[in-house]
Each structure stands twice: as C-alpha cells, then as structure tokens.
Amino acid sequence: MFDGLGFSKSLDEDTFDQWLVNGRESKINYEFMLVIWEEGEQDYCPVYLERRDEVKEHQGNHSIIVAAYNLFSETKISLNTA
C-alpha cells in the first residue's frame, strides 16, 4: 500500500488490516486511524484518534500523515476538512 508516494517502502496490507482491528478493539473509543510515515524510523505507524478534529495535532511534526481512515466503515477520509 502507498506505493508511488515517494516513501522508501510500501505498507504491508496485512499489517494495515491488523491496525484497523487493533483500533476497533481498543478499550479507548477510537473512531479514526491515521497512517503516519515516521521520517526518523523510515517506517509507517498507526495513530488512533477519538475525534476527527485531532488530526490537526499530528500535522507538521517529524512525521507525515499519509492517509486517514474511519475505523468502522474502513473508508478513507479527507484531511482537508478535518
């Protein structure tokens, strides 16, 4: 996943699917998941959010938001209206 976006590797689809499951099964009431590219680690990681407006808190760090998803519908959400 995320091939051709300029990152040094792609994200394994099974890993992505497990991240969705982990977010849904968390005791915390998460609704959203960001896929982040960590520049220092040179790897992807998930960030779980309870509210969509929390996306802004993760923009501009030492990481790049690659995509955002609703955990329950598994649909990609727009970052422009977050």
C-alpha positions, 0 to 999 in steps of 0.5 A: 500500500502507498506505493508511488508516494515517494516513501522508501517502502510500501505498507504491508496490507496485512499489517494495515488490516491488523491496525484497523482491528487493533483500533476497533478493539481498543478499550479507548473509543477510537473512531479514526486511524491515521497512517503516519510515515515516521521520517526518523524510523523510515517506517509507517505507524498507526495513530488512533484518534477519538475525534476527527478534529485531532488530526490537526495535532499530528500535522507538521511534526517529524512525521507525515500523515499519509492517509486517514481512515474511519475505523468502522466503515474502513473508508478513507477520509479527507484531511482537508476538512478535518 
